[in-house]
Amino acid sequence: MTGQDAIVHIGGYTAETGGRAEGIVAARRDPATGALTPLGTVAVTPSPSFLARHPALPVLYAVNELSEGQVSAFRVGPGGHLDPIGVRPTGGAEPCHLAVAPDGRHLFVANYGGGSVSVFRLDADGTPGERSDLVRHEGHGADPERQEQAHCHMVSPDPHCGPLLAVDLGTDSVYRYDLDAASGRLVPRAPRLRTPAGAGPRHLARHPDGRRCWLVGELDGTVTAYDLTPDGLHQRVRVDASGRVGHVQPSEVAVGPDGRFLYVGNRGVGTVAVFALAGEAPELVAEVDTGGGWPRHFALTGEYLYVADERADMIRIFRVDPGSGVPEPVGEPVPVASPTCVCP
């Protein structure tokens, strides 16, 4: 069990934003049992709340979720050790999500506080250059406290070279952009999707077929199914993100590798909901307690699901039954301070 495929990196909140992490933690993953063995903090960096890997190079990227946002890049070495190779200001406050273009040439960042999307060119070694674009969203939503202005929460590049999707919680919108590779700038593609008022869209998950996606509403506790077409996103159906009674605040959403099941993390009630995707509407087939109340993020890799509970200071491991799609807990929770992202 050697090599980078067996290493998981975990981002978290540090003291700069009221958390208890020290930076990015590495853990060795046993692909056979799913077990994680923490290796300690491998990069001291402020509030690396979301992580992403380069598609072809041993490079890891992290947002630094600060009032003056930054993005940090690291070369991944043996044992998951991280060597800093660059830090760039994002131009927006509180960056909370980032993603690398499928061809590995550009990095996109969602600035939550700034309500904007940043673009960086990546050189042949994966190092980010100067910011090539900063697109600010305008407007507000129905919730005066959470939607007083734009709050970009996710950037989702199309793996098949279609438009970039930018999910904005504050304006109840999903924006579409084409990337001009020569200039590194984003070109808006109309129309933008407007979700139901007050939904507060947070994250979306694409189906492997490239024709469908699902969007979770952080503020209204829903999952909405859309068709992805060249002329935009078209709503099909909305369902509740949880079958539980209590506070439901969806976080992460992901489609299983075979495209049969959708997984949704629900903060408050502390669950991962499992939806079958065979029919027109997602069908809730199971809802699994995570052992904590704030499952901020999760990652599916191999047969295993790794859930980061930010407030319970732990990673919970589940084995996913390949037939039913239902996760079953494995072993004891792994202690990790203020985890907000698991990056296999």
C-alpha positions in Angstrom: 0.0 0.0 0.0 2.2 2.7 -1.3 1.9 5.7 -3.6 -0.3 8.8 -3.7 -3.5 6.8 -4.4 -3.3 5.5 -0.8 -3.1 9.0 0.7 -6.1 11.1 1.7 -5.7 14.9 2.4 -8.1 16.6 4.8 -8.8 20.3 4.9 -10.2 22.1 7.9 -10.8 25.4 9.7 -7.9 26.9 11.7 -7.9 29.5 14.4 -8.2 32.3 11.8 -11.9 31.3 11.3 -12.6 29.8 14.7 -11.5 26.2 14.0 -9.1 23.9 15.7 -7.2 22.5 12.8 -3.5 23.5 12.1 -3.7 23.1 8.3 -3.9 20.2 5.9 -3.8 16.7 7.4 -2.7 13.6 5.6 -3.9 10.0 6.3 -2.9 6.7 4.7 -5.9 4.8 3.3 -6.1 1.0 3.2 -8.0 0.3 -0.1 -9.0 -3.1 1.2 -10.5 -2.2 4.6 -11.1 1.5 4.1 -9.2 2.3 7.3 -7.5 5.6 7.7 -4.2 6.1 9.6 -3.6 9.8 10.3 -0.1 11.0 9.5 -0.4 14.5 11.0 -0.5 18.0 9.6 1.6 18.1 6.4 1.0 21.8 5.6 0.4 24.6 8.0 -1.8 27.0 6.1 -4.8 29.1 7.2 -8.3 27.6 6.9 -7.8 25.3 3.9 -11.5 24.6 3.9 -11.7 22.9 0.4 -9.1 20.9 -1.5 -8.7 19.7 -5.1 -6.1 17.7 -7.0 -4.6 18.4 -10.4 -5.9 15.7 -12.9 -2.4 14.7 -14.1 0.2 16.1 -11.8 1.1 15.4 -8.1 -0.3 18.9 -7.1 -2.9 19.7 -4.5 -4.7 23.0 -4.3 -6.5 24.6 -1.3 -8.6 27.7 -0.7 -7.7 29.8 2.3 -11.1 30.9 3.5 -10.1 34.3 4.8 -11.5 37.9 4.5 -8.8 38.4 1.9 -9.0 35.1 0.1 -6.1 33.1 -1.1 -5.4 29.9 -3.0 -2.4 27.8 -2.1 -0.7 25.1 -4.2 1.4 22.2 -3.0 3.5 19.5 -4.6 2.6 16.1 -3.1 5.5 14.0 -2.0 6.0 10.7 -0.3 3.7 10.0 2.6 1.4 12.8 1.5 4.0 15.5 2.4 3.2 18.8 0.9 5.7 21.3 -0.4 4.4 24.8 -1.1 4.8 26.0 -4.7 2.6 29.1 -4.8 0.1 31.3 -3.0 -2.2 33.7 -4.9 -4.8 36.2 -3.8 -8.3 35.2 -5.1 -9.5 38.8 -5.3 -12.6 37.9 -3.3 -13.5 37.2 0.4 -13.9 33.7 1.9 -13.2 31.4 -1.0 -14.9 28.1 -0.2 -14.6 25.9 -3.3 -12.2 25.3 -6.2 -11.8 23.0 -9.1 -9.2 22.3 -11.9 -10.2 22.3 -15.6 -10.2 18.8 -17.0 -7.1 19.7 -19.2 -5.2 20.9 -16.1 -4.5 24.3 -17.6 -6.8 26.5 -15.4 -7.9 26.7 -11.8 -11.4 28.1 -10.8 -12.2 29.4 -7.4 -15.6 30.3 -5.8 -15.4 33.3 -3.5 -18.3 33.0 -1.0 -18.0 36.3 0.7 -17.0 38.1 -2.5 -19.8 36.5 -4.6 -17.3 36.0 -7.4 -15.4 33.5 -9.5 -11.6 33.7 -9.9 -9.6 32.1 -12.7 -5.9 31.3 -12.6 -3.7 29.9 -15.4 -1.6 26.8 -14.4 1.8 26.3 -15.8 3.3 23.0 -17.0 4.2 22.1 -13.4 0.7 23.0 -12.1 1.8 26.2 -10.4 -0.9 29.0 -10.5 0.1 32.2 -12.2 -1.4 35.6 -11.9 -5.2 35.7 -11.8 -6.6 36.0 -15.3 -10.2 36.8 -14.5 -12.5 37.8 -11.6 -16.2 37.7 -12.4 -18.5 39.2 -9.8 -22.1 38.2 -9.4 -24.8 40.8 -8.6 -28.1 40.7 -6.8 -29.6 39.0 -3.7 -32.2 36.4 -2.7 -35.3 36.1 -0.5 -33.5 35.4 2.8 -32.4 38.8 4.2 -29.7 37.2 6.4 -28.1 34.5 4.2 -28.9 36.1 0.7 -28.3 39.8 1.3 -25.8 39.6 -1.6 -24.2 37.1 -4.0 -22.4 34.2 -2.4 -20.7 31.9 -4.9 -20.5 28.4 -3.3 -19.2 26.1 -6.0 -17.5 25.9 -9.4 -18.1 22.9 -11.5 -16.1 22.4 -14.8 -17.7 20.2 -17.4 -15.6 17.1 -17.9 -16.7 17.1 -21.6 -15.5 20.7 -22.3 -19.0 22.3 -21.9 -19.6 25.5 -19.9 -18.3 26.0 -16.3 -21.2 26.0 -13.8 -21.0 28.4 -10.9 -23.5 27.8 -8.1 -24.5 31.0 -6.2 -26.3 30.6 -2.9 -27.0 34.3 -2.5 -28.7 34.9 -5.8 -30.5 31.6 -6.1 -28.7 31.0 -9.4 -26.5 28.8 -11.4 -24.4 30.8 -13.8 -22.8 29.3 -17.0 -19.5 30.4 -18.4 -17.4 29.5 -21.4 -13.6 29.8 -20.9 -11.6 31.7 -23.5 -8.4 29.6 -23.1 -6.3 32.2 -24.9 -7.1 35.0 -22.5 -8.0 33.0 -19.4 -11.3 34.9 -19.1 -14.8 33.7 -18.6 -17.5 34.5 -21.2 -21.1 34.4 -19.7 -23.4 32.0 -21.5 -27.1 32.8 -21.2 -29.5 32.0 -19.8 -28.5 31.6 -16.1 -30.6 29.2 -14.1 -32.7 30.7 -11.4 -33.7 28.3 -8.7 -36.9 28.6 -6.6 -36.7 31.7 -4.4 -34.9 31.0 -1.1 -33.5 27.6 -2.1 -29.9 28.8 -1.4 -28.2 26.4 -3.9 -24.9 25.1 -2.5 -23.4 22.2 -4.4 -24.3 20.2 -7.5 -23.4 16.7 -8.7 -23.2 15.6 -12.3 -24.2 12.2 -13.6 -21.6 10.2 -15.4 -23.7 10.4 -18.6 -23.2 14.1 -18.7 -26.9 14.8 -19.3 -28.2 15.2 -15.7 -27.3 16.9 -12.5 -28.7 17.4 -9.0 -28.5 20.6 -6.9 -28.9 20.8 -3.2 -30.6 23.8 -1.6 -28.8 24.6 1.7 -31.6 27.0 2.8 -34.8 25.0 1.9 -33.5 21.5 2.4 -34.2 20.2 -1.1 -32.6 18.2 -3.9 -33.6 19.3 -7.4 -33.0 17.3 -10.5 -32.1 19.0 -13.8 -31.4 18.0 -17.4 -28.2 19.4 -18.7 -28.6 20.6 -22.3 -26.5 22.9 -24.6 -29.1 25.7 -24.0 -29.1 25.4 -20.1 -30.3 23.5 -17.1 -34.0 22.4 -17.1 -35.7 21.5 -13.9 -37.4 18.1 -13.7 -38.4 17.5 -10.1 -37.7 18.5 -6.5 -37.6 16.3 -3.4 -36.7 16.8 0.3 -33.1 16.2 1.1 -33.9 14.2 4.2 -36.7 12.2 5.6 -35.9 13.1 9.2 -37.7 15.6 11.4 -35.5 18.5 12.6 -33.0 21.0 11.2 -31.9 19.9 7.7 -29.1 21.9 6.0 -27.7 20.0 3.0 -24.0 20.2 2.4 -22.3 17.9 -0.1 -23.9 15.9 -2.9 -22.4 13.2 -5.1 -23.4 10.5 -7.6 -22.0 7.0 -7.1 -19.5 5.9 -9.7 -22.0 3.6 -11.5 -24.6 6.4 -11.6 -27.3 4.4 -9.7 -27.4 6.3 -6.5 -27.2 9.9 -5.2 -25.7 10.8 -1.8 -26.6 13.9 0.2 -25.0 15.1 3.4 -27.4 16.7 5.8 -26.2 18.9 8.6 -28.4 19.3 11.7 -30.0 15.9 11.5 -26.5 14.4 11.0 -27.2 12.0 8.1 -26.2 10.9 4.7 -29.3 10.3 2.6 -29.2 7.8 -0.3 -31.4 8.2 -3.3 -32.0 5.7 -6.1 -31.8 7.4 -9.6 -33.7 4.8 -11.7 -36.9 6.7 -11.9 -37.9 10.2 -12.9 -37.6 11.5 -9.3 -34.8 10.6 -6.9 -36.2 8.0 -4.5 -35.0 8.0 -0.9 -34.0 4.4 -0.1 -31.9 4.9 3.1 -30.8 7.6 5.5 -27.7 6.8 7.6 -26.7 8.5 10.8 -23.1 9.7 10.6 -22.5 9.8 14.4 -22.2 13.6 14.5 -24.5 16.5 13.7 -22.5 18.4 11.1 -21.4 16.3 8.1 -19.8 19.2 6.2 -18.3 17.1 3.3 -17.8 13.5 2.2 -15.9 11.7 -0.5 -16.6 8.4 -2.3 -13.6 6.3 -3.3 -13.6 2.6 -4.1 -16.2 0.9 -1.9 -15.9 3.5 0.8 -17.5 6.7 1.9 -15.5 9.2 4.1 -17.6 11.7 6.0 -16.0 14.8 7.5 -18.0 16.1 10.5 -16.8 19.6 11.2 -18.2 20.0 14.7 -17.6 16.5 15.9 -13.9 16.6 15.0 -13.9 13.3 13.1 -13.9 11.4 9.9 -16.4 8.6 9.8 -15.8 5.7 7.4 -18.6 3.7 5.7 -18.5 0.8 3.3 -21.0 1.2 0.5 -23.0 -2.0 -0.4 -22.6 -2.3 -4.1 -26.0 -3.7 -4.6 -28.2 -1.5 -2.4 -25.9 1.6 -2.4 -26.4 1.9 1.4 -23.4 2.8 3.5 -22.6 0.8 6.6 -20.2 2.2 9.3 -16.8 0.6 9.5 -14.6 0.8 12.6 -14.3 3.7 15.0 -14.4 7.4 13.9 -10.9 8.9 13.1 -10.2 12.0 15.2 -9.4 15.1 13.0 -9.8 18.7 14.2 -12.5 20.8 12.5 -12.5 18.8 9.2 -14.3 20.5 6.3 -13.1 18.5 3.2 -11.9 15.0 2.4 -9.7 14.7 -0.7 -8.8 11.1 -1.8 
